[in-house]
Amino acid sequence: MAESSDRRTVKQRRADARAEKVRVFQQERAAQARRRRIAWASGIAGGVAVLALLVTFIATSTTPRQRPQDIAIADMREFTDLPATHIDPRPVDYQAEYDMLPPAGGDHSQAWLNCGVYNQPQQNENAVHSLEHGAVWVTYDPERVTDATVGELRAAIPQLHTIISPFPGLPAPIVASAWGAQIELESADDARLGQFIDKFWKSADAPEPGASCAGAVEGPGRVA
């Protein structure tokens, strides 16, 4: 008979088998330790991310927001004690009666202008009624404002409860109006435009706050 090549005794074979089991166990334990370290590190990273989000949330939620009435806007005109009588069909000479161009309040039509973007001038009396509802009317002089600037204006203000329309002969390239307030601007990136929106858009101080800015007069040349 051929002699076995394994000359180990039973005791040696058992010892070697045990040593192999120990080696496998140690490898598995080391692998488990690595997995725990990875999970621990990931947990720390995740915890840091969560903590950062929590800190940001607490900071933003506890930081007092500036009240609209406390926003100060340089060179803004204000008009007080404006009447709000419906005068149809009589037109209103806002420049002569209120020293406004464009109008920022006063007597107006009983029908408001639907808010939106227009590429043609709009009827003053209808637009003023929209201001009465808390809308902001951004007008621009088509002789001094490019299509690109109009696009910047559209991007700078809310899509709802605002009106954008050309207004030839303005005293500045751009004029933003709300009920009883107005600001002249040289460019669409003037920071005061954002301040004006923050202060007057859907303002509770408008004569009819919360009223609709749709469902009435659809002016000519509406594009959006």
Protein Blocks (a to p, Z undefined) as FASTA:
>chain_A
ZZdfblcdfklmmmmmmmmmmmmmmmmmmmmmmmmmmmmmmmmmmmmmmmmmmmmmmmmm
mmccddfklpccehiacdehiacbdfbfbdcdfklmnopacdeedjddfbdcdedddfbd
cdfklmmmmmmnopacddddfklccfklmmmmmmmpcfbhpacdddehiabfbdcddehi
acddfbfklmklmmmmmmmgopakbmbghiacehiacdehiaZZ
